[in-house]
Amino acid sequence: MAIYKQNGVEILRGALVPLQQISDDLDIPLHELTVGAETDAEKQAERRVAKLAGVEFNGVMCSATSEDQHGLSGIWMQFALAKMQGQEMPPVNFHFENGSKLVLTTENLDDFKAVWLPFRMSFFPMPAAE
């Protein structure tokens, strides 16, 4: 039996379930879902696990670590530069830190960004502008 905590509320499950599924079931962002974390160090470790687990896009779990962000930023710049020059960017096989691979193309790049960027940014909540 697993105990999941979110905002001090315990949710019991009869079997271990992937965190992404629990996050989806409860409509709670993955980074806010903690598994018995009591200290800041444990919470940071769990955030790292959530980033490494990633978000699903076209059947691929795409991790969202800083290394992934650095690599993807470079690829996005290459796609933008090719577009500015009126050239077609060839597909790129991106290797995520969690070991997953995703082929990024001109056709799927915007859809991928629409999924991956909000997930990555969910780990860094921005205060509202005053």
Backbone as XML, in Angstrom:
<?xml version="1.0"?>
<chain id="A" units="angstrom">
  <residue number="1" name="MET">
    <atom name="N" x="0.847" y="-1.169" z="0.000"/>
    <atom name="CA" x="0.000" y="0.000" z="0.000"/>
    <atom name="C" x="0.894" y="1.234" z="0.000"/>
  </residue>
  <residue number="2" name="ALA">
    <atom name="N" x="0.596" y="2.178" z="-0.831"/>
    <atom name="CA" x="1.380" y="3.404" z="-0.927"/>
    <atom name="C" x="0.576" y="4.566" z="-0.364"/>
  </residue>
  <residue number="3" name="ILE">
    <atom name="N" x="1.256" y="5.471" z="0.297"/>
    <atom name="CA" x="0.625" y="6.673" z="0.819"/>
    <atom name="C" x="1.189" y="7.861" z="0.055"/>
  </residue>
  <residue number="4" name="TYR">
    <atom name="N" x="0.326" y="8.617" z="-0.566"/>
    <atom name="CA" x="0.734" y="9.794" z="-1.307"/>
    <atom name="C" x="0.222" y="11.019" z="-0.579"/>
  </residue>
  <residue number="5" name="LYS">
    <atom name="N" x="1.038" y="12.032" z="-0.455"/>
    <atom name="CA" x="0.652" y="13.247" z="0.247"/>
    <atom name="C" x="0.663" y="14.425" z="-0.709"/>
  </residue>
  <residue number="6" name="GLN">
    <atom name="N" x="-0.339" y="15.263" z="-0.581"/>
    <atom name="CA" x="-0.394" y="16.506" z="-1.337"/>
    <atom name="C" x="-1.089" y="17.515" z="-0.450"/>
  </residue>
  <residue number="7" name="ASN">
    <atom name="N" x="-0.365" y="18.578" z="-0.122"/>
    <atom name="CA" x="-0.898" y="19.600" z="0.777"/>
    <atom name="C" x="-1.404" y="18.999" z="2.088"/>
  </residue>
  <residue number="8" name="GLY">
    <atom name="N" x="-0.677" y="18.014" z="2.596"/>
    <atom name="CA" x="-1.024" y="17.409" z="3.874"/>
    <atom name="C" x="-2.132" y="16.382" z="3.805"/>
  </residue>
  <residue number="9" name="VAL">
    <atom name="N" x="-2.705" y="16.143" z="2.637"/>
    <atom name="CA" x="-3.784" y="15.166" z="2.485"/>
    <atom name="C" x="-3.184" y="13.857" z="2.015"/>
  </residue>
  <residue number="10" name="GLU">
    <atom name="N" x="-3.472" y="12.772" z="2.737"/>
    <atom name="CA" x="-2.945" y="11.468" z="2.362"/>
    <atom name="C" x="-3.932" y="10.753" z="1.453"/>
  </residue>
  <residue number="11" name="ILE">
    <atom name="N" x="-3.415" y="10.164" z="0.400"/>
    <atom name="CA" x="-4.220" y="9.390" z="-0.528"/>
    <atom name="C" x="-3.650" y="7.988" z="-0.526"/>
  </residue>
  <residue number="12" name="LEU">
    <atom name="N" x="-4.462" y="6.992" z="-0.262"/>
    <atom name="CA" x="-4.000" y="5.617" z="-0.185"/>
    <atom name="C" x="-4.291" y="4.908" z="-1.502"/>
  </residue>
  <residue number="13" name="ARG">
    <atom name="N" x="-3.361" y="4.108" z="-1.931"/>
    <atom name="CA" x="-3.531" y="3.276" z="-3.109"/>
    <atom name="C" x="-3.195" y="1.839" z="-2.737"/>
  </residue>
  <residue number="14" name="GLY">
    <atom name="N" x="-3.878" y="0.890" z="-3.323"/>
    <atom name="CA" x="-3.649" y="-0.514" z="-3.007"/>
    <atom name="C" x="-2.391" y="-1.076" z="-3.636"/>
  </residue>
  <residue number="15" name="ALA">
    <atom name="N" x="-1.865" y="-0.423" z="-4.652"/>
    <atom name="CA" x="-0.652" y="-0.894" z="-5.315"/>
    <atom name="C" x="0.153" y="0.326" z="-5.735"/>
  </residue>
  <residue number="16" name="LEU">
    <atom name="N" x="1.420" y="0.107" z="-5.950"/>
    <atom name="CA" x="2.251" y="1.211" z="-6.420"/>
    <atom name="C" x="1.822" y="1.594" z="-7.831"/>
  </residue>
  <residue number="17" name="VAL">
    <atom name="N" x="1.651" y="2.872" z="-8.028"/>
    <atom name="CA" x="1.198" y="3.407" z="-9.303"/>
    <atom name="C" x="2.211" y="4.470" z="-9.734"/>
  </residue>
  <residue number="18" name="PRO">
    <atom name="N" x="2.555" y="4.533" z="-11.021"/>
    <atom name="CA" x="3.493" y="5.584" z="-11.454"/>
    <atom name="C" x="3.005" y="6.960" z="-11.034"/>
  </residue>
  <residue number="19" name="LEU">
    <atom name="N" x="3.945" y="7.800" z="-10.592"/>
    <atom name="CA" x="3.592" y="9.131" z="-10.121"/>
    <atom name="C" x="2.842" y="9.938" z="-11.170"/>
  </residue>
  <residue number="20" name="GLN">
    <atom name="N" x="3.205" y="9.775" z="-12.439"/>
    <atom name="CA" x="2.521" y="10.533" z="-13.494"/>
    <atom name="C" x="1.043" y="10.175" z="-13.522"/>
  </residue>
  <residue number="21" name="GLN">
    <atom name="N" x="0.709" y="8.889" z="-13.343"/>
    <atom name="CA" x="-0.690" y="8.477" z="-13.368"/>
    <atom name="C" x="-1.437" y="9.038" z="-12.166"/>
  </residue>
  <residue number="22" name="ILE">
    <atom name="N" x="-0.811" y="9.017" z="-11.002"/>
    <atom name="CA" x="-1.451" y="9.582" z="-9.817"/>
    <atom name="C" x="-1.672" y="11.070" z="-10.007"/>
  </residue>
  <residue number="23" name="SER">
    <atom name="N" x="-0.669" y="11.735" z="-10.555"/>
    <atom name="CA" x="-0.779" y="13.158" z="-10.834"/>
    <atom name="C" x="-1.964" y="13.421" z="-11.759"/>
  </residue>
  <residue number="24" name="ASP">
    <atom name="N" x="-2.080" y="12.610" z="-12.819"/>
    <atom name="CA" x="-3.182" y="12.768" z="-13.765"/>
    <atom name="C" x="-4.523" y="12.473" z="-13.103"/>
  </residue>
  <residue number="25" name="ASP">
    <atom name="N" x="-4.591" y="11.367" z="-12.333"/>
    <atom name="CA" x="-5.843" y="10.966" z="-11.670"/>
    <atom name="C" x="-6.348" y="12.045" z="-10.724"/>
  </residue>
  <residue number="26" name="LEU">
    <atom name="N" x="-5.445" y="12.683" z="-9.998"/>
    <atom name="CA" x="-5.834" y="13.652" z="-8.979"/>
    <atom name="C" x="-5.838" y="15.082" z="-9.495"/>
  </residue>
  <residue number="27" name="ASP">
    <atom name="N" x="-5.455" y="15.257" z="-10.756"/>
    <atom name="CA" x="-5.352" y="16.587" z="-11.355"/>
    <atom name="C" x="-4.450" y="17.493" z="-10.504"/>
  </residue>
  <residue number="28" name="ILE">
    <atom name="N" x="-3.293" y="16.935" z="-10.120"/>
    <atom name="CA" x="-2.294" y="17.649" z="-9.325"/>
    <atom name="C" x="-1.007" y="17.675" z="-10.138"/>
  </residue>
  <residue number="29" name="PRO">
    <atom name="N" x="-0.368" y="18.834" z="-10.313"/>
    <atom name="CA" x="0.911" y="18.850" z="-11.030"/>
    <atom name="C" x="1.897" y="17.875" z="-10.380"/>
  </residue>
  <residue number="30" name="LEU">
    <atom name="N" x="2.625" y="17.160" z="-11.199"/>
    <atom name="CA" x="3.532" y="16.129" z="-10.714"/>
    <atom name="C" x="4.497" y="16.652" z="-9.659"/>
  </residue>
  <residue number="31" name="HIS">
    <atom name="N" x="5.023" y="17.871" z="-9.840"/>
    <atom name="CA" x="6.002" y="18.384" z="-8.889"/>
    <atom name="C" x="5.379" y="18.699" z="-7.530"/>
  </residue>
  <residue number="32" name="GLU">
    <atom name="N" x="4.050" y="18.835" z="-7.454"/>
    <atom name="CA" x="3.409" y="19.113" z="-6.177"/>
    <atom name="C" x="3.059" y="17.838" z="-5.420"/>
  </residue>
  <residue number="33" name="LEU">
    <atom name="N" x="3.135" y="16.711" z="-6.104"/>
    <atom name="CA" x="2.821" y="15.433" z="-5.489"/>
    <atom name="C" x="4.064" y="14.924" z="-4.779"/>
  </residue>
  <residue number="34" name="THR">
    <atom name="N" x="3.963" y="14.711" z="-3.491"/>
    <atom name="CA" x="5.111" y="14.218" z="-2.743"/>
    <atom name="C" x="4.780" y="12.852" z="-2.166"/>
  </residue>
  <residue number="35" name="VAL">
    <atom name="N" x="5.767" y="12.031" z="-2.024"/>
    <atom name="CA" x="5.584" y="10.696" z="-1.484"/>
    <atom name="C" x="6.273" y="10.655" z="-0.131"/>
  </residue>
  <residue number="36" name="GLY">
    <atom name="N" x="5.581" y="11.088" z="0.891"/>
    <atom name="CA" x="6.118" y="11.041" z="2.249"/>
    <atom name="C" x="7.321" y="11.926" z="2.474"/>
  </residue>
  <residue number="37" name="ALA">
    <atom name="N" x="7.536" y="12.934" z="1.677"/>
    <atom name="CA" x="8.707" y="13.792" z="1.866"/>
    <atom name="C" x="8.501" y="14.671" z="3.089"/>
  </residue>
  <residue number="38" name="GLU">
    <atom name="N" x="9.458" y="14.632" z="3.987"/>
    <atom name="CA" x="9.342" y="15.399" z="5.219"/>
    <atom name="C" x="10.378" y="16.516" z="5.306"/>
  </residue>
  <residue number="39" name="THR">
    <atom name="N" x="11.451" y="16.418" z="4.579"/>
    <atom name="CA" x="12.496" y="17.433" z="4.655"/>
    <atom name="C" x="12.673" y="18.097" z="3.298"/>
  </residue>
  <residue number="40" name="ASP">
    <atom name="N" x="13.297" y="19.258" z="3.296"/>
    <atom name="CA" x="13.565" y="19.953" z="2.036"/>
    <atom name="C" x="14.432" y="19.100" z="1.115"/>
  </residue>
  <residue number="41" name="ALA">
    <atom name="N" x="15.398" y="18.404" z="1.695"/>
    <atom name="CA" x="16.286" y="17.559" z="0.881"/>
    <atom name="C" x="15.483" y="16.450" z="0.205"/>
  </residue>
  <residue number="42" name="GLU">
    <atom name="N" x="14.549" y="15.859" z="0.934"/>
    <atom name="CA" x="13.717" y="14.805" z="0.345"/>
    <atom name="C" x="12.809" y="15.379" z="-0.737"/>
  </residue>
  <residue number="43" name="LYS">
    <atom name="N" x="12.272" y="16.561" z="-0.490"/>
    <atom name="CA" x="11.411" y="17.188" z="-1.495"/>
    <atom name="C" x="12.203" y="17.516" z="-2.752"/>
  </residue>
  <residue number="44" name="GLN">
    <atom name="N" x="13.432" y="18.005" z="-2.595"/>
    <atom name="CA" x="14.274" y="18.300" z="-3.754"/>
    <atom name="C" x="14.594" y="17.021" z="-4.520"/>
  </residue>
  <residue number="45" name="ALA">
    <atom name="N" x="14.867" y="15.946" z="-3.790"/>
    <atom name="CA" x="15.158" y="14.669" z="-4.440"/>
    <atom name="C" x="13.937" y="14.185" z="-5.229"/>
  </residue>
  <residue number="46" name="GLU">
    <atom name="N" x="12.759" y="14.368" z="-4.670"/>
    <atom name="CA" x="11.548" y="13.943" z="-5.365"/>
    <atom name="C" x="11.272" y="14.813" z="-6.583"/>
  </residue>
  <residue number="47" name="ARG">
    <atom name="N" x="11.585" y="16.099" z="-6.507"/>
    <atom name="CA" x="11.451" y="16.969" z="-7.682"/>
    <atom name="C" x="12.386" y="16.487" z="-8.787"/>
  </residue>
  <residue number="48" name="ARG">
    <atom name="N" x="13.597" y="16.098" z="-8.404"/>
    <atom name="CA" x="14.563" y="15.584" z="-9.388"/>
    <atom name="C" x="14.020" y="14.318" z="-10.056"/>
  </residue>
  <residue number="49" name="VAL">
    <atom name="N" x="13.417" y="13.440" z="-9.252"/>
    <atom name="CA" x="12.827" y="12.213" z="-9.796"/>
    <atom name="C" x="11.707" y="12.561" z="-10.771"/>
  </residue>
  <residue number="50" name="ALA">
    <atom name="N" x="10.856" y="13.521" z="-10.402"/>
    <atom name="CA" x="9.745" y="13.924" z="-11.271"/>
    <atom name="C" x="10.261" y="14.516" z="-12.581"/>
  </residue>
  <residue number="51" name="LYS">
    <atom name="N" x="11.308" y="15.335" z="-12.503"/>
    <atom name="CA" x="11.885" y="15.914" z="-13.723"/>
    <atom name="C" x="12.457" y="14.822" z="-14.610"/>
  </residue>
  <residue number="52" name="LEU">
    <atom name="N" x="13.100" y="13.847" z="-14.002"/>
    <atom name="CA" x="13.707" y="12.763" z="-14.761"/>
    <atom name="C" x="12.648" y="11.848" z="-15.359"/>
  </residue>
  <residue number="53" name="ALA">
    <atom name="N" x="11.561" y="11.620" z="-14.636"/>
    <atom name="CA" x="10.465" y="10.802" z="-15.166"/>
    <atom name="C" x="9.874" y="11.477" z="-16.398"/>
  </residue>
  <residue number="54" name="GLY">
    <atom name="N" x="9.652" y="12.775" z="-16.302"/>
    <atom name="CA" x="9.239" y="13.553" z="-17.450"/>
    <atom name="C" x="7.762" y="13.571" z="-17.726"/>
  </residue>
  <residue number="55" name="VAL">
    <atom name="N" x="7.459" y="13.991" z="-18.937"/>
    <atom name="CA" x="6.095" y="14.133" z="-19.421"/>
    <atom name="C" x="5.975" y="13.362" z="-20.730"/>
  </residue>
  <residue number="56" name="GLU">
    <atom name="N" x="4.808" y="12.781" z="-20.972"/>
    <atom name="CA" x="4.617" y="11.961" z="-22.166"/>
    <atom name="C" x="4.290" y="12.823" z="-23.376"/>
  </residue>
  <residue number="57" name="PHE">
    <atom name="N" x="4.970" y="12.548" z="-24.471"/>
    <atom name="CA" x="4.667" y="13.177" z="-25.751"/>
    <atom name="C" x="4.799" y="12.118" z="-26.834"/>
  </residue>
  <residue number="58" name="ASN">
    <atom name="N" x="3.723" y="11.874" z="-27.565"/>
    <atom name="CA" x="3.716" y="10.867" z="-28.639"/>
    <atom name="C" x="4.266" y="9.519" z="-28.180"/>
  </residue>
  <residue number="59" name="GLY">
    <atom name="N" x="3.892" y="9.110" z="-26.970"/>
    <atom name="CA" x="4.301" y="7.810" z="-26.457"/>
    <atom name="C" x="5.703" y="7.758" z="-25.873"/>
  </residue>
  <residue number="60" name="VAL">
    <atom name="N" x="6.372" y="8.896" z="-25.789"/>
    <atom name="CA" x="7.741" y="8.953" z="-25.251"/>
    <atom name="C" x="7.729" y="9.761" z="-23.958"/>
  </residue>
  <residue number="61" name="MET">
    <atom name="N" x="8.340" y="9.224" z="-22.899"/>
    <atom name="CA" x="8.485" y="9.971" z="-21.652"/>
    <atom name="C" x="9.701" y="10.876" z="-21.805"/>
  </residue>
  <residue number="62" name="CYS">
    <atom name="N" x="9.452" y="12.167" z="-21.848"/>
    <atom name="CA" x="10.481" y="13.170" z="-22.100"/>
    <atom name="C" x="10.867" y="13.838" z="-20.790"/>
  </residue>
  <residue number="63" name="SER">
    <atom name="N" x="12.064" y="13.554" z="-20.303"/>
    <atom name="CA" x="12.516" y="14.164" z="-19.054"/>
    <atom name="C" x="12.655" y="15.669" z="-19.239"/>
  </residue>
  <residue number="64" name="ALA">
    <atom name="N" x="12.687" y="16.376" z="-18.105"/>
    <atom name="CA" x="12.712" y="17.846" z="-18.156"/>
    <atom name="C" x="13.769" y="18.393" z="-17.212"/>
  </residue>
  <residue number="65" name="THR">
    <atom name="N" x="14.979" y="17.878" z="-17.337"/>
    <atom name="CA" x="16.085" y="18.327" z="-16.501"/>
    <atom name="C" x="16.748" y="19.554" z="-17.123"/>
  </residue>
  <residue number="66" name="SER">
    <atom name="N" x="17.656" y="20.151" z="-16.373"/>
    <atom name="CA" x="18.363" y="21.317" z="-16.921"/>
    <atom name="C" x="19.181" y="20.924" z="-18.151"/>
  </residue>
  <residue number="67" name="GLU">
    <atom name="N" x="19.761" y="19.736" z="-18.144"/>
    <atom name="CA" x="20.521" y="19.278" z="-19.318"/>
    <atom name="C" x="19.615" y="19.126" z="-20.525"/>
  </residue>
  <residue number="68" name="ASP">
    <atom name="N" x="18.404" y="18.598" z="-20.306"/>
    <atom name="CA" x="17.445" y="18.488" z="-21.403"/>
    <atom name="C" x="17.103" y="19.872" z="-21.936"/>
  </residue>
  <residue number="69" name="GLN">
    <atom name="N" x="16.876" y="20.810" z="-21.021"/>
    <atom name="CA" x="16.516" y="22.168" z="-21.440"/>
    <atom name="C" x="17.638" y="22.809" z="-22.249"/>
  </residue>
  <residue number="70" name="HIS">
    <atom name="N" x="18.878" y="22.625" z="-21.819"/>
    <atom name="CA" x="20.006" y="23.193" z="-22.566"/>
    <atom name="C" x="20.053" y="22.621" z="-23.981"/>
  </residue>
  <residue number="71" name="GLY">
    <atom name="N" x="19.936" y="21.317" z="-24.091"/>
    <atom name="CA" x="19.986" y="20.674" z="-25.404"/>
    <atom name="C" x="18.834" y="21.083" z="-26.298"/>
  </residue>
  <residue number="72" name="LEU">
    <atom name="N" x="17.624" y="21.092" z="-25.718"/>
    <atom name="CA" x="16.452" y="21.467" z="-26.509"/>
    <atom name="C" x="16.519" y="22.921" z="-26.952"/>
  </residue>
  <residue number="73" name="SER">
    <atom name="N" x="17.021" y="23.798" z="-26.086"/>
    <atom name="CA" x="17.148" y="25.214" z="-26.466"/>
    <atom name="C" x="18.039" y="25.365" z="-27.694"/>
  </residue>
  <residue number="74" name="GLY">
    <atom name="N" x="19.125" y="24.617" z="-27.738"/>
    <atom name="CA" x="20.017" y="24.657" z="-28.892"/>
    <atom name="C" x="19.331" y="24.155" z="-30.154"/>
  </residue>
  <residue number="75" name="ILE">
    <atom name="N" x="18.569" y="23.089" z="-30.025"/>
    <atom name="CA" x="17.859" y="22.544" z="-31.192"/>
    <atom name="C" x="16.791" y="23.532" z="-31.660"/>
  </residue>
  <residue number="76" name="TRP">
    <atom name="N" x="16.075" y="24.139" z="-30.715"/>
    <atom name="CA" x="15.041" y="25.108" z="-31.092"/>
    <atom name="C" x="15.657" y="26.290" z="-31.828"/>
  </residue>
  <residue number="77" name="MET">
    <atom name="N" x="16.841" y="26.719" z="-31.397"/>
    <atom name="CA" x="17.512" y="27.814" z="-32.103"/>
    <atom name="C" x="17.891" y="27.392" z="-33.517"/>
  </residue>
  <residue number="78" name="GLN">
    <atom name="N" x="18.330" y="26.143" z="-33.682"/>
    <atom name="CA" x="18.674" y="25.653" z="-35.014"/>
    <atom name="C" x="17.445" y="25.635" z="-35.921"/>
  </residue>
  <residue number="79" name="PHE">
    <atom name="N" x="16.310" y="25.161" z="-35.380"/>
    <atom name="CA" x="15.081" y="25.155" z="-36.167"/>
    <atom name="C" x="14.677" y="26.575" z="-36.548"/>
  </residue>
  <residue number="80" name="ALA">
    <atom name="N" x="14.773" y="27.523" z="-35.606"/>
    <atom name="CA" x="14.402" y="28.917" z="-35.876"/>
    <atom name="C" x="15.315" y="29.529" z="-36.934"/>
  </residue>
  <residue number="81" name="LEU">
    <atom name="N" x="16.613" y="29.264" z="-36.825"/>
    <atom name="CA" x="17.565" y="29.798" z="-37.803"/>
    <atom name="C" x="17.292" y="29.237" z="-39.193"/>
  </residue>
  <residue number="82" name="ALA">
    <atom name="N" x="17.037" y="27.938" z="-39.274"/>
    <atom name="CA" x="16.734" y="27.335" z="-40.577"/>
    <atom name="C" x="15.483" y="27.962" z="-41.176"/>
  </residue>
  <residue number="83" name="LYS">
    <atom name="N" x="14.468" y="28.183" z="-40.332"/>
    <atom name="CA" x="13.224" y="28.797" z="-40.811"/>
    <atom name="C" x="13.481" y="30.213" z="-41.329"/>
  </residue>
  <residue number="84" name="MET">
    <atom name="N" x="14.291" y="31.003" z="-40.592"/>
    <atom name="CA" x="14.605" y="32.377" z="-41.016"/>
    <atom name="C" x="15.328" y="32.391" z="-42.350"/>
  </residue>
  <residue number="85" name="GLN">
    <atom name="N" x="16.120" y="31.355" z="-42.604"/>
    <atom name="CA" x="16.887" y="31.284" z="-43.848"/>
    <atom name="C" x="16.111" y="30.585" z="-44.959"/>
  </residue>
  <residue number="86" name="GLY">
    <atom name="N" x="14.846" y="30.225" z="-44.666"/>
    <atom name="CA" x="14.015" y="29.568" z="-45.666"/>
    <atom name="C" x="14.439" y="28.147" z="-45.966"/>
  </residue>
  <residue number="87" name="GLN">
    <atom name="N" x="15.119" y="27.518" z="-45.014"/>
    <atom name="CA" x="15.586" y="26.147" z="-45.198"/>
    <atom name="C" x="14.757" y="25.190" z="-44.353"/>
  </residue>
  <residue number="88" name="GLU">
    <atom name="N" x="14.705" y="23.962" z="-44.791"/>
    <atom name="CA" x="14.019" y="22.912" z="-44.038"/>
    <atom name="C" x="15.026" y="22.260" z="-43.089"/>
  </residue>
  <residue number="89" name="MET">
    <atom name="N" x="14.679" y="22.194" z="-41.828"/>
    <atom name="CA" x="15.551" y="21.543" z="-40.846"/>
    <atom name="C" x="15.315" y="20.040" z="-40.906"/>
  </residue>
  <residue number="90" name="PRO">
    <atom name="N" x="16.372" y="19.253" z="-41.035"/>
    <atom name="CA" x="16.181" y="17.802" z="-41.037"/>
    <atom name="C" x="15.748" y="17.326" z="-39.646"/>
  </residue>
  <residue number="91" name="PRO">
    <atom name="N" x="15.066" y="16.183" z="-39.564"/>
    <atom name="CA" x="14.660" y="15.652" z="-38.266"/>
    <atom name="C" x="15.873" y="15.461" z="-37.353"/>
  </residue>
  <residue number="92" name="VAL">
    <atom name="N" x="15.643" y="15.684" z="-36.051"/>
    <atom name="CA" x="16.703" y="15.547" z="-35.049"/>
    <atom name="C" x="16.270" y="14.489" z="-34.040"/>
  </residue>
  <residue number="93" name="ASN">
    <atom name="N" x="17.125" y="13.503" z="-33.799"/>
    <atom name="CA" x="16.846" y="12.474" z="-32.800"/>
    <atom name="C" x="17.410" y="12.969" z="-31.465"/>
  </residue>
  <residue number="94" name="PHE">
    <atom name="N" x="16.529" y="13.483" z="-30.587"/>
    <atom name="CA" x="16.977" y="14.039" z="-29.312"/>
    <atom name="C" x="16.987" y="12.952" z="-28.246"/>
  </residue>
  <residue number="95" name="HIS">
    <atom name="N" x="18.094" y="12.875" z="-27.515"/>
    <atom name="CA" x="18.257" y="11.904" z="-26.433"/>
    <atom name="C" x="18.059" y="12.617" z="-25.095"/>
  </residue>
  <residue number="96" name="PHE">
    <atom name="N" x="17.006" y="12.253" z="-24.377"/>
    <atom name="CA" x="16.727" y="12.859" z="-23.086"/>
    <atom name="C" x="17.600" y="12.234" z="-22.008"/>
  </residue>
  <residue number="97" name="GLU">
    <atom name="N" x="17.751" y="12.963" z="-20.915"/>
    <atom name="CA" x="18.593" y="12.489" z="-19.817"/>
    <atom name="C" x="18.071" y="11.182" z="-19.217"/>
  </residue>
  <residue number="98" name="ASN">
    <atom name="N" x="16.765" y="10.928" z="-19.311"/>
    <atom name="CA" x="16.212" y="9.691" z="-18.760"/>
    <atom name="C" x="16.397" y="8.493" z="-19.684"/>
  </residue>
  <residue number="99" name="GLY">
    <atom name="N" x="17.055" y="8.696" z="-20.824"/>
    <atom name="CA" x="17.325" y="7.606" z="-21.751"/>
    <atom name="C" x="16.348" y="7.515" z="-22.915"/>
  </residue>
  <residue number="100" name="SER">
    <atom name="N" x="15.251" y="8.253" z="-22.858"/>
    <atom name="CA" x="14.274" y="8.248" z="-23.947"/>
    <atom name="C" x="14.813" y="9.017" z="-25.144"/>
  </residue>
  <residue number="101" name="LYS">
    <atom name="N" x="14.265" y="8.682" z="-26.314"/>
    <atom name="CA" x="14.646" y="9.365" z="-27.548"/>
    <atom name="C" x="13.379" y="9.827" z="-28.246"/>
  </residue>
  <residue number="102" name="LEU">
    <atom name="N" x="13.438" y="11.006" z="-28.843"/>
    <atom name="CA" x="12.304" y="11.561" z="-29.577"/>
    <atom name="C" x="12.819" y="12.217" z="-30.843"/>
  </residue>
  <residue number="103" name="VAL">
    <atom name="N" x="12.186" y="11.909" z="-31.953"/>
    <atom name="CA" x="12.537" y="12.561" z="-33.211"/>
    <atom name="C" x="11.752" y="13.867" z="-33.296"/>
  </residue>
  <residue number="104" name="LEU">
    <atom name="N" x="12.483" y="14.970" z="-33.314"/>
    <atom name="CA" x="11.875" y="16.293" z="-33.450"/>
    <atom name="C" x="11.924" y="16.710" z="-34.912"/>
  </residue>
  <residue number="105" name="THR">
    <atom name="N" x="10.779" y="17.163" z="-35.400"/>
    <atom name="CA" x="10.670" y="17.584" z="-36.792"/>
    <atom name="C" x="10.001" y="18.954" z="-36.847"/>
  </residue>
  <residue number="106" name="THR">
    <atom name="N" x="10.044" y="19.554" z="-38.013"/>
    <atom name="CA" x="9.349" y="20.816" z="-38.207"/>
    <atom name="C" x="7.865" y="20.646" z="-37.905"/>
  </residue>
  <residue number="107" name="GLU">
    <atom name="N" x="7.320" y="19.474" z="-38.219"/>
    <atom name="CA" x="5.894" y="19.219" z="-38.042"/>
    <atom name="C" x="5.491" y="19.036" z="-36.579"/>
  </residue>
  <residue number="108" name="ASN">
    <atom name="N" x="6.346" y="18.450" z="-35.742"/>
    <atom name="CA" x="5.923" y="18.171" z="-34.357"/>
    <atom name="C" x="6.540" y="19.112" z="-33.322"/>
  </residue>
  <residue number="109" name="LEU">
    <atom name="N" x="7.400" y="20.008" z="-33.739"/>
    <atom name="CA" x="8.136" y="20.839" z="-32.791"/>
    <atom name="C" x="7.219" y="21.731" z="-31.948"/>
  </residue>
  <residue number="110" name="ASP">
    <atom name="N" x="6.269" y="22.411" z="-32.567"/>
    <atom name="CA" x="5.383" y="23.297" z="-31.807"/>
    <atom name="C" x="4.500" y="22.517" z="-30.837"/>
  </residue>
  <residue number="111" name="ASP">
    <atom name="N" x="3.998" y="21.346" z="-31.267"/>
    <atom name="CA" x="3.183" y="20.515" z="-30.382"/>
    <atom name="C" x="4.012" y="20.027" z="-29.197"/>
  </residue>
  <residue number="112" name="PHE">
    <atom name="N" x="5.275" y="19.651" z="-29.466"/>
    <atom name="CA" x="6.151" y="19.205" z="-28.386"/>
    <atom name="C" x="6.384" y="20.337" z="-27.386"/>
  </residue>
  <residue number="113" name="LYS">
    <atom name="N" x="6.677" y="21.523" z="-27.888"/>
    <atom name="CA" x="6.895" y="22.670" z="-26.999"/>
    <atom name="C" x="5.668" y="22.934" z="-26.136"/>
  </residue>
  <residue number="114" name="ALA">
    <atom name="N" x="4.470" y="22.794" z="-26.709"/>
    <atom name="CA" x="3.229" y="23.057" z="-25.980"/>
    <atom name="C" x="3.023" y="22.076" z="-24.829"/>
  </residue>
  <residue number="115" name="VAL">
    <atom name="N" x="3.630" y="20.910" z="-24.902"/>
    <atom name="CA" x="3.541" y="19.919" z="-23.827"/>
    <atom name="C" x="4.722" y="20.045" z="-22.867"/>
  </residue>
  <residue number="116" name="TRP">
    <atom name="N" x="5.926" y="20.113" z="-23.411"/>
    <atom name="CA" x="7.127" y="20.034" z="-22.588"/>
    <atom name="C" x="7.388" y="21.316" z="-21.794"/>
  </residue>
  <residue number="117" name="LEU">
    <atom name="N" x="7.245" y="22.473" z="-22.422"/>
    <atom name="CA" x="7.559" y="23.731" z="-21.734"/>
    <atom name="C" x="6.702" y="23.969" z="-20.490"/>
  </residue>
  <residue number="118" name="PRO">
    <atom name="N" x="5.378" y="23.798" z="-20.543"/>
    <atom name="CA" x="4.592" y="23.988" z="-19.308"/>
    <atom name="C" x="4.986" y="23.001" z="-18.209"/>
  </residue>
  <residue number="119" name="PHE">
    <atom name="N" x="5.330" y="21.767" z="-18.604"/>
    <atom name="CA" x="5.773" y="20.791" z="-17.607"/>
    <atom name="C" x="7.068" y="21.254" z="-16.955"/>
  </residue>
  <residue number="120" name="ARG">
    <atom name="N" x="8.029" y="21.648" z="-17.748"/>
    <atom name="CA" x="9.309" y="22.128" z="-17.210"/>
    <atom name="C" x="9.089" y="23.353" z="-16.331"/>
  </residue>
  <residue number="121" name="MET">
    <atom name="N" x="8.288" y="24.294" z="-16.787"/>
    <atom name="CA" x="8.063" y="25.522" z="-16.033"/>
    <atom name="C" x="7.256" y="25.283" z="-14.762"/>
  </residue>
  <residue number="122" name="SER">
    <atom name="N" x="6.531" y="24.169" z="-14.681"/>
    <atom name="CA" x="5.741" y="23.887" z="-13.479"/>
    <atom name="C" x="6.643" y="23.676" z="-12.258"/>
  </residue>
  <residue number="123" name="PHE">
    <atom name="N" x="7.912" y="23.420" z="-12.487"/>
    <atom name="CA" x="8.856" y="23.262" z="-11.378"/>
    <atom name="C" x="9.367" y="24.607" z="-10.869"/>
  </residue>
  <residue number="124" name="PHE">
    <atom name="N" x="9.035" y="25.686" z="-11.593"/>
    <atom name="CA" x="9.511" y="27.018" z="-11.250"/>
    <atom name="C" x="8.351" y="28.005" z="-11.296"/>
  </residue>
  <residue number="125" name="PRO">
    <atom name="N" x="7.441" y="27.923" z="-10.340"/>
    <atom name="CA" x="6.278" y="28.812" z="-10.368"/>
    <atom name="C" x="6.715" y="30.280" z="-10.365"/>
  </residue>
  <residue number="126" name="MET">
    <atom name="N" x="6.064" y="31.048" z="-11.208"/>
    <atom name="CA" x="6.380" y="32.468" z="-11.319"/>
    <atom name="C" x="5.346" y="33.269" z="-10.534"/>
  </residue>
  <residue number="127" name="PRO">
    <atom name="N" x="5.799" y="34.184" z="-9.712"/>
    <atom name="CA" x="4.827" y="35.029" z="-9.001"/>
    <atom name="C" x="4.122" y="35.959" z="-9.993"/>
  </residue>
  <residue number="128" name="ALA">
    <atom name="N" x="2.902" y="36.286" z="-9.657"/>
    <atom name="CA" x="2.136" y="37.179" z="-10.526"/>
    <atom name="C" x="2.780" y="38.562" z="-10.538"/>
  </residue>
  <residue number="129" name="ALA">
    <atom name="N" x="2.737" y="39.208" z="-11.696"/>
    <atom name="CA" x="3.269" y="40.566" z="-11.820"/>
    <atom name="C" x="2.348" y="41.528" z="-11.071"/>
  </residue>
  <residue number="130" name="GLU">
    <atom name="N" x="2.940" y="42.480" z="-10.414"/>
    <atom name="CA" x="2.140" y="43.442" z="-9.661"/>
    <atom name="C" x="2.032" y="44.750" z="-10.390"/>
  </residue>
</chain>
